[in-house]
């Protein structure tokens, strides 16, 4: 291609340079976001791989054998009785206990206790040999927390610091993980220890698949407005370019050469913008890594995509931009005399609804199969969700012009003002071009509705309050291990009540320990201790009983006290319940005291600890991504609308200028431009909001049908209001452009 001809096509015009800069800027934003989202998806999988060892459950620590020593087997026994026999430790077998609940300040701590022979060959990821009894290894974040907190609230739970866990075994820099050493006797008495010979590298069972699916949905939702922005920017100044291309045709350039020039002038700024986007992605990785997902940030290295991904994104964006520019130019049919007037578009048909209906069908199928099959495999779920979501986005863009045409025809029959007549008639002639300028904002409203609906599930759990018959939210309880007498527990009870912030310690008794088969499911306690547990209706007796479901955090109906005829001397201690003043310091001080008392079989827990488990934290993590997606989508959409409206003004400045010469005031021209943006936007706005919440429900149901989409919070209405304000600002920003480009002088030389 002759470089002189290319220079003639793009040089010598400030508006041309501005258009090229706009293309480069739009492509840079799109490439940067795509690479960061791509890196985030890879990072979530890498994070799950590093944390796979924490999901190791081990093998049972006991075997069952026939009890031949029993001289009096049960009379009705058909077979000899079986008794548990501890499996001994060897050099290649260690004993591990995974604590079900270890909490500090409403943050989960992943704790593993180990007992092993001195000559063990079992190695722990990020540590090596298991720590000795009384020592611990902690993640850097947890060790900093231990050092910054009074020991009676946290550090006393673990022992002596032996070293930090290497980053290669940590999901993220904020991970709270601790590995402690214990004696074999202590772990076996806990009843929840298991035998391990090594640790898995299989990430099965983590949250990466759910996060990857949602992140992919977010990437598509955010990148789609970027693609629309690039498409709108490449059409900026199309009328001026037609005149330049007509001049090239006049001096002998063929239509193929003109199309190649259009492709080249778009490819050059696209390549520049893509390279800038790659650099921006590298520079913004440390910032993007600060985003917390599932309780921890990412390592910066997790967001690295590699040169192959960077090259692929750059190549695809540049080729796609150049192809679109060449295709539009060839389709315009520019001749040596230019284009005297733009040809009306082919009226859109109802078949444009097909992609939208197909996308909804795919997502409904996903939700339906997830319910009847109790969850789908990622191999089937992810393609259905992603494919359906992409089709819905495409369907909104393709169905928009058809809906806009219908509304403009209805409005044209009732139009009474000059601005309304002109605007609605232009929309009827060019519904696709008119809708294209607002398509970014329509997609943004849809995306905001999806994100708001999906994140609203975090508000479905009611806040716990103090209710008689249920544990107080600031109370703790722990199961007492077997073999401890009432004197042992009384000493612990007295010691706990002397600690700051602890109001009462109550011992619950039972006919047998909760861990024994056939134990009664009732707790007995002194009637005088019942008020400290929140009970108001207390029978007039010395000993009262209540169902053990009182201790379960998922119990919702209040539990009642009943009189008991048993005496506590005939019973054994089975649980200890603590009432605190509700301050975080007191709760953590009580946790530490209970966990180190030597009488508990399970870690102390509060009624709200269940809400800190992975499923709830998963939704919180997804909400963080949702709010970020809202901001990005709305900002990009506002820019798209501003560029699209400006492009429409520049392409029609001769027509608008002639209207001014005929006496039409500038205020009428402004109302025309405003109506051309408002009609397509308001036409599809309600559809976008409704579709957004429907898709959010389908996504949440498809991933986990135990959650429900509720009414969105105030953030959604703020985002929706910001979208409409951006739309108004984008349109009014072009009013100055109308004033400058429709003066008699500008019209004379147009």
Buried (B, 14 or more C-beta within 10 A) or exposed (E): EEEEBBEBBBEEBEEBEEBBBBBBBBBBBBBBBBBBBBBBBBBBBBBBBBBBBBBBEBEEBBEEEEEEEEEEEEEEEEEEEEBEEEBEBBEBBBBBBBBEBBBBEEBBBBBBBBBBBEEBBBEBBBBEBBBBBEBBBBBBBBBEBBEEBEEBBBBBBBBEBBBBBBBEBBBBBBBBBBBBBBBBEBBBEBBBBBBBEBBBEEBEEBBBBBBBBBBBBBBBBBBBBBBBBBBBBBBBBBBBBBEBBBBBBEEEBEBEBBBBBBBBBBBBBBBBBBBBBBEBBBEBBEEBBEBBBBBBBBBBEBBBBEEEBBEEBBEEBBEBBBEBBBEBBBEBEBEEEBBEEBEEBEEBEEEBBEBBEBBBEBBBBBBEBBEEEEEBEEEEBBEBBBBBBBBBBBBBBBBBBBBBBBBBBEBBEEBEEBBBBBBBEBBBBBBBBBBBBBBBBBBBBBBBBBBBBBBBBBBEEEEBEEEBBBBBBBBBBBBBBBEBEBEBBEEBBEEBBEBEBBBBBBBBBBBBBBBEEEBBEBBBBBBEBBBBBBBEEBBEBEBBBBBBBBBBBEBEEEBBBEEBEBEBEEBBBBBBBBBBEBEBBBBBBBBBBBBEBEBBBBBBBBBBBBBBEEEBBBBBBBBBBBBBBBBBBBBBBBBBBBBBBBBBBBBBBBBBBBBBEEEBEBEBBBBBBBBBBBBBBBBBBEBBBEBBBBBBBBBBBBBBEEBEBEEBBEBBEEBBEBBBEBBBEBBBBBBEBBBEBBEEEBBEEB
